[in-house]
Amino acid sequence: MGVSRKLGILVFCGVPVIIGGGIIYHIFGNYTPVYIFVGLLALFVGGFISR
């Protein structure tokens, strides 16, 4: 997988982090679930990129 493809995947996965983080914050009203959500997405994307 080339560098440009990896960067494209990171940009594509950045949108759910921004939108999903806002939705999670609106539901729970606290940043702790947002950090957990972002951490889980980071692990998923990191595993996908490392292949």
Jmol script that loads the backbone (N, CA, C; Angstrom):
load data "model"
ATOM      1  N   MET A   1       0.862  -1.165   0.000  1.00  0.00           N
ATOM      2  CA  MET A   1       0.000   0.000   0.000  1.00  0.00           C
ATOM      3  C   MET A   1       0.907   1.226   0.000  1.00  0.00           C
ATOM      4  N   GLY A   2       0.665   2.117  -0.934  1.00  0.00           N
ATOM      5  CA  GLY A   2       1.483   3.311  -1.054  1.00  0.00           C
ATOM      6  C   GLY A   2       1.168   4.361  -0.002  1.00  0.00           C
ATOM      7  N   VAL A   3       2.079   5.313   0.097  1.00  0.00           N
ATOM      8  CA  VAL A   3       1.917   6.377   1.090  1.00  0.00           C
ATOM      9  C   VAL A   3       0.675   7.210   0.787  1.00  0.00           C
ATOM     10  N   SER A   4       0.423   7.486  -0.480  1.00  0.00           N
ATOM     11  CA  SER A   4      -0.748   8.302  -0.823  1.00  0.00           C
ATOM     12  C   SER A   4      -2.047   7.584  -0.468  1.00  0.00           C
ATOM     13  N   ARG A   5      -2.075   6.273  -0.634  1.00  0.00           N
ATOM     14  CA  ARG A   5      -3.283   5.514  -0.268  1.00  0.00           C
ATOM     15  C   ARG A   5      -3.487   5.515   1.246  1.00  0.00           C
ATOM     16  N   LYS A   6      -2.393   5.370   2.014  1.00  0.00           N
ATOM     17  CA  LYS A   6      -2.489   5.397   3.466  1.00  0.00           C
ATOM     18  C   LYS A   6      -2.982   6.753   3.954  1.00  0.00           C
ATOM     19  N   LEU A   7      -2.477   7.822   3.374  1.00  0.00           N
ATOM     20  CA  LEU A   7      -2.939   9.163   3.751  1.00  0.00           C
ATOM     21  C   LEU A   7      -4.405   9.369   3.378  1.00  0.00           C
ATOM     22  N   GLY A   8      -4.808   8.831   2.240  1.00  0.00           N
ATOM     23  CA  GLY A   8      -6.211   8.917   1.844  1.00  0.00           C
ATOM     24  C   GLY A   8      -7.123   8.191   2.812  1.00  0.00           C
ATOM     25  N   ILE A   9      -6.691   7.034   3.296  1.00  0.00           N
ATOM     26  CA  ILE A   9      -7.481   6.287   4.273  1.00  0.00           C
ATOM     27  C   ILE A   9      -7.572   7.071   5.574  1.00  0.00           C
ATOM     28  N   LEU A  10      -6.481   7.695   5.999  1.00  0.00           N
ATOM     29  CA  LEU A  10      -6.513   8.492   7.227  1.00  0.00           C
ATOM     30  C   LEU A  10      -7.455   9.674   7.101  1.00  0.00           C
ATOM     31  N   VAL A  11      -7.461  10.337   5.945  1.00  0.00           N
ATOM     32  CA  VAL A  11      -8.380  11.458   5.737  1.00  0.00           C
ATOM     33  C   VAL A  11      -9.817  10.957   5.709  1.00  0.00           C
ATOM     34  N   PHE A  12     -10.050   9.834   5.036  1.00  0.00           N
ATOM     35  CA  PHE A  12     -11.392   9.261   4.952  1.00  0.00           C
ATOM     36  C   PHE A  12     -11.908   8.860   6.331  1.00  0.00           C
ATOM     37  N   CYS A  13     -11.033   8.378   7.200  1.00  0.00           N
ATOM     38  CA  CYS A  13     -11.440   7.975   8.544  1.00  0.00           C
ATOM     39  C   CYS A  13     -11.480   9.156   9.506  1.00  0.00           C
ATOM     40  N   GLY A  14     -10.955  10.296   9.120  1.00  0.00           N
ATOM     41  CA  GLY A  14     -10.994  11.479   9.975  1.00  0.00           C
ATOM     42  C   GLY A  14     -12.386  12.063  10.086  1.00  0.00           C
ATOM     43  N   VAL A  15     -13.186  11.892   9.056  1.00  0.00           N
ATOM     44  CA  VAL A  15     -14.551  12.427   9.077  1.00  0.00           C
ATOM     45  C   VAL A  15     -15.399  11.756  10.152  1.00  0.00           C
ATOM     46  N   PRO A  16     -15.406  10.417  10.274  1.00  0.00           N
ATOM     47  CA  PRO A  16     -16.186   9.812  11.364  1.00  0.00           C
ATOM     48  C   PRO A  16     -15.715  10.229  12.750  1.00  0.00           C
ATOM     49  N   VAL A  17     -14.423  10.521  12.891  1.00  0.00           N
ATOM     50  CA  VAL A  17     -13.920  10.965  14.194  1.00  0.00           C
ATOM     51  C   VAL A  17     -14.532  12.310  14.552  1.00  0.00           C
ATOM     52  N   ILE A  18     -14.573  13.232  13.610  1.00  0.00           N
ATOM     53  CA  ILE A  18     -15.106  14.566  13.880  1.00  0.00           C
ATOM     54  C   ILE A  18     -16.615  14.514  14.099  1.00  0.00           C
ATOM     55  N   ILE A  19     -17.330  13.896  13.168  1.00  0.00           N
ATOM     56  CA  ILE A  19     -18.788  13.835  13.256  1.00  0.00           C
ATOM     57  C   ILE A  19     -19.217  12.948  14.425  1.00  0.00           C
ATOM     58  N   GLY A  20     -18.609  11.765  14.540  1.00  0.00           N
ATOM     59  CA  GLY A  20     -18.968  10.839  15.610  1.00  0.00           C
ATOM     60  C   GLY A  20     -18.632  11.386  16.985  1.00  0.00           C
ATOM     61  N   GLY A  21     -17.510  12.090  17.085  1.00  0.00           N
ATOM     62  CA  GLY A  21     -17.148  12.694  18.362  1.00  0.00           C
ATOM     63  C   GLY A  21     -18.165  13.724  18.807  1.00  0.00           C
ATOM     64  N   GLY A  22     -18.655  14.507  17.862  1.00  0.00           N
ATOM     65  CA  GLY A  22     -19.694  15.489  18.187  1.00  0.00           C
ATOM     66  C   GLY A  22     -20.994  14.833  18.620  1.00  0.00           C
ATOM     67  N   ILE A  23     -21.355  13.757  17.953  1.00  0.00           N
ATOM     68  CA  ILE A  23     -22.585  13.047  18.309  1.00  0.00           C
ATOM     69  C   ILE A  23     -22.448  12.405  19.690  1.00  0.00           C
ATOM     70  N   ILE A  24     -21.302  11.783  19.943  1.00  0.00           N
ATOM     71  CA  ILE A  24     -21.081  11.149  21.251  1.00  0.00           C
ATOM     72  C   ILE A  24     -21.099  12.203  22.357  1.00  0.00           C
ATOM     73  N   TYR A  25     -20.484  13.364  22.103  1.00  0.00           N
ATOM     74  CA  TYR A  25     -20.490  14.421  23.118  1.00  0.00           C
ATOM     75  C   TYR A  25     -21.903  14.931  23.370  1.00  0.00           C
ATOM     76  N   HIS A  26     -22.688  15.051  22.302  1.00  0.00           N
ATOM     77  CA  HIS A  26     -24.069  15.530  22.461  1.00  0.00           C
ATOM     78  C   HIS A  26     -24.900  14.537  23.275  1.00  0.00           C
ATOM     79  N   ILE A  27     -24.689  13.252  23.063  1.00  0.00           N
ATOM     80  CA  ILE A  27     -25.465  12.242  23.781  1.00  0.00           C
ATOM     81  C   ILE A  27     -25.080  12.193  25.260  1.00  0.00           C
ATOM     82  N   PHE A  28     -23.764  12.157  25.531  1.00  0.00           N
ATOM     83  CA  PHE A  28     -23.316  11.951  26.903  1.00  0.00           C
ATOM     84  C   PHE A  28     -22.998  13.252  27.640  1.00  0.00           C
ATOM     85  N   GLY A  29     -22.669  14.331  26.923  1.00  0.00           N
ATOM     86  CA  GLY A  29     -22.366  15.607  27.554  1.00  0.00           C
ATOM     87  C   GLY A  29     -21.067  15.620  28.325  1.00  0.00           C
ATOM     88  N   ASN A  30     -20.147  14.718  27.959  1.00  0.00           N
ATOM     89  CA  ASN A  30     -18.889  14.595  28.670  1.00  0.00           C
ATOM     90  C   ASN A  30     -17.828  14.178  27.651  1.00  0.00           C
ATOM     91  N   TYR A  31     -16.571  14.528  27.916  1.00  0.00           N
ATOM     92  CA  TYR A  31     -15.518  14.198  26.968  1.00  0.00           C
ATOM     93  C   TYR A  31     -14.937  12.792  27.139  1.00  0.00           C
ATOM     94  N   THR A  32     -15.179  12.148  28.256  1.00  0.00           N
ATOM     95  CA  THR A  32     -14.612  10.822  28.478  1.00  0.00           C
ATOM     96  C   THR A  32     -15.089   9.805  27.436  1.00  0.00           C
ATOM     97  N   PRO A  33     -16.384   9.710  27.122  1.00  0.00           N
ATOM     98  CA  PRO A  33     -16.800   8.776  26.066  1.00  0.00           C
ATOM     99  C   PRO A  33     -16.246   9.153  24.694  1.00  0.00           C
ATOM    100  N   VAL A  34     -16.018  10.440  24.473  1.00  0.00           N
ATOM    101  CA  VAL A  34     -15.442  10.878  23.195  1.00  0.00           C
ATOM    102  C   VAL A  34     -14.014  10.353  23.069  1.00  0.00           C
ATOM    103  N   TYR A  35     -13.228  10.443  24.157  1.00  0.00           N
ATOM    104  CA  TYR A  35     -11.862   9.930  24.129  1.00  0.00           C
ATOM    105  C   TYR A  35     -11.849   8.425  23.892  1.00  0.00           C
ATOM    106  N   ILE A  36     -12.776   7.712  24.492  1.00  0.00           N
ATOM    107  CA  ILE A  36     -12.865   6.264  24.282  1.00  0.00           C
ATOM    108  C   ILE A  36     -13.213   5.961  22.830  1.00  0.00           C
ATOM    109  N   PHE A  37     -14.175   6.694  22.273  1.00  0.00           N
ATOM    110  CA  PHE A  37     -14.582   6.519  20.878  1.00  0.00           C
ATOM    111  C   PHE A  37     -13.424   6.788  19.921  1.00  0.00           C
ATOM    112  N   VAL A  38     -12.712   7.879  20.153  1.00  0.00           N
ATOM    113  CA  VAL A  38     -11.580   8.231  19.292  1.00  0.00           C
ATOM    114  C   VAL A  38     -10.461   7.204  19.437  1.00  0.00           C
ATOM    115  N   GLY A  39     -10.233   6.715  20.649  1.00  0.00           N
ATOM    116  CA  GLY A  39      -9.220   5.690  20.855  1.00  0.00           C
ATOM    117  C   GLY A  39      -9.537   4.396  20.133  1.00  0.00           C
ATOM    118  N   LEU A  40     -10.794   3.988  20.185  1.00  0.00           N
ATOM    119  CA  LEU A  40     -11.198   2.768  19.473  1.00  0.00           C
ATOM    120  C   LEU A  40     -11.053   2.929  17.965  1.00  0.00           C
ATOM    121  N   LEU A  41     -11.445   4.086  17.448  1.00  0.00           N
ATOM    122  CA  LEU A  41     -11.275   4.321  16.019  1.00  0.00           C
ATOM    123  C   LEU A  41      -9.801   4.378  15.639  1.00  0.00           C
ATOM    124  N   ALA A  42      -8.965   4.944  16.494  1.00  0.00           N
ATOM    125  CA  ALA A  42      -7.532   5.007  16.219  1.00  0.00           C
ATOM    126  C   ALA A  42      -6.928   3.603  16.174  1.00  0.00           C
ATOM    127  N   LEU A  43      -7.351   2.732  17.085  1.00  0.00           N
ATOM    128  CA  LEU A  43      -6.870   1.351  17.059  1.00  0.00           C
ATOM    129  C   LEU A  43      -7.310   0.634  15.786  1.00  0.00           C
ATOM    130  N   PHE A  44      -8.549   0.850  15.389  1.00  0.00           N
ATOM    131  CA  PHE A  44      -9.071   0.208  14.174  1.00  0.00           C
ATOM    132  C   PHE A  44      -8.312   0.684  12.937  1.00  0.00           C
ATOM    133  N   VAL A  45      -8.149   1.994  12.812  1.00  0.00           N
ATOM    134  CA  VAL A  45      -7.469   2.541  11.642  1.00  0.00           C
ATOM    135  C   VAL A  45      -5.983   2.176  11.671  1.00  0.00           C
ATOM    136  N   GLY A  46      -5.367   2.178  12.850  1.00  0.00           N
ATOM    137  CA  GLY A  46      -3.972   1.782  12.952  1.00  0.00           C
ATOM    138  C   GLY A  46      -3.757   0.336  12.521  1.00  0.00           C
ATOM    139  N   GLY A  47      -4.665  -0.525  12.921  1.00  0.00           N
ATOM    140  CA  GLY A  47      -4.581  -1.918  12.481  1.00  0.00           C
ATOM    141  C   GLY A  47      -4.794  -2.073  10.988  1.00  0.00           C
ATOM    142  N   PHE A  48      -5.676  -1.272  10.442  1.00  0.00           N
ATOM    143  CA  PHE A  48      -5.947  -1.332   9.008  1.00  0.00           C
ATOM    144  C   PHE A  48      -4.762  -0.799   8.209  1.00  0.00           C
ATOM    145  N   ILE A  49      -4.138   0.263   8.672  1.00  0.00           N
ATOM    146  CA  ILE A  49      -3.017   0.867   7.969  1.00  0.00           C
ATOM    147  C   ILE A  49      -1.774  -0.017   8.059  1.00  0.00           C
ATOM    148  N   SER A  50      -1.579  -0.697   9.175  1.00  0.00           N
ATOM    149  CA  SER A  50      -0.354  -1.469   9.370  1.00  0.00           C
ATOM    150  C   SER A  50      -0.288  -2.742   8.520  1.00  0.00           C
ATOM    151  N   ARG A  51      -1.379  -3.136   7.906  1.00  0.00           N
ATOM    152  CA  ARG A  51      -1.366  -4.332   7.077  1.00  0.00           C
ATOM    153  C   ARG A  51      -0.535  -4.160   5.861  1.00  0.00           C
TER     154      ARG A  51
END
end "model"
wireframe off; spacefill off
backbone 0.3
color backbone group
